[in-house]
Amino acid sequence: MRKIALVIVLSFVAAACQKSSNIIIDNSQPVNAQLTYFDKDSLNIGPYLGSGPGKVTISDSFRVKLSSVQNFSYLEVNVQNDSGAVLNDLSYSNPVDSTIAGSITTTITNVYVGDITYTFTAYNDQSAPGNYSMKVLRLYDSGNQPPVIDSVSAPDSVQIDPSSNVIFDLYARVSDPSGLSNIERVYFNTTKPDGTPSTGNPFLMYDDGGASQAPGDDDKVANDGIYTLAVQLPPTTTLGTYIFTFYAVDRSGISSTPVSHSIKVYK
């Protein structure tokens, strides 16, 4: 009898332990972050450009709703510019009613027109991230003026080599009232002798000292406002006069007045 009773008791204890394990919190479950408030969508940085102080400190407040607080560890807020450089990286804890409210102060030392991206990511007790929320803050210049193509350097004529490609450089010197950092891209389009556009349009030019290693990136000095592209003409190039039209576009999407240059291709 004693032996049977002991088996019954042990079975009961085992069942009770198994039932209790069903209510243990699973710390492997991710905690998701939902941004419910951010205090601004854009910021006028015009006074800080050009001859201004050259840097700006941005203060933002936010609220994030957490999907769970039982296994929540911390909220990371990562701030990057539109080149991917990290401007700030902060962490917050101690939520109230599943919500974290806070403020972020970020200093930009080289002010530009463009975007700043805020990424809100919650981490659980196992340091695993959940789904994140993002907010883009647009930096704009209310007094923005278009960039200017000051000059273009290109040959007036090019003689085709019947046995190999002919290579020559094109240059565009560009400026912007808000500074060179406000220039987003410089490019040219070409029109063939029959008046139709070239299939390769647009052709992007470079001011990176050759860092991109892209085909035609023959730039010698980075960030000097002189954009460069090496052009190749094969022996089969159609003869005649080609029109090269140059454009500069700033970070607000405003384009310069185009500048055109004619190149006669002959044998």
Secondary structure, 3 states (H helix, E strand, C coil): CHHHHHHHHHHHHHHHHHHHHCCCCCCCCCCCEEEEEECCCEEECHHHCCCCCCCEEEEEEEEEEECCCCCEEEEEEEEEECCCCEEEEEEECCCECCEEEEEEEEEECCCCCEEEEEEEEEEECCCCECCCEEEEEEEECCCCCCCEEEEEECCCEEECCCCCCEEEEEEEEEECCCCHHHEEEEEEEEECCCCCECCCCCEECECCCCCCCCCCCCCCCCCCCEEEEEEEECCCCCCEEEEEEEEEEECCCCECCCEEEEEEEEC
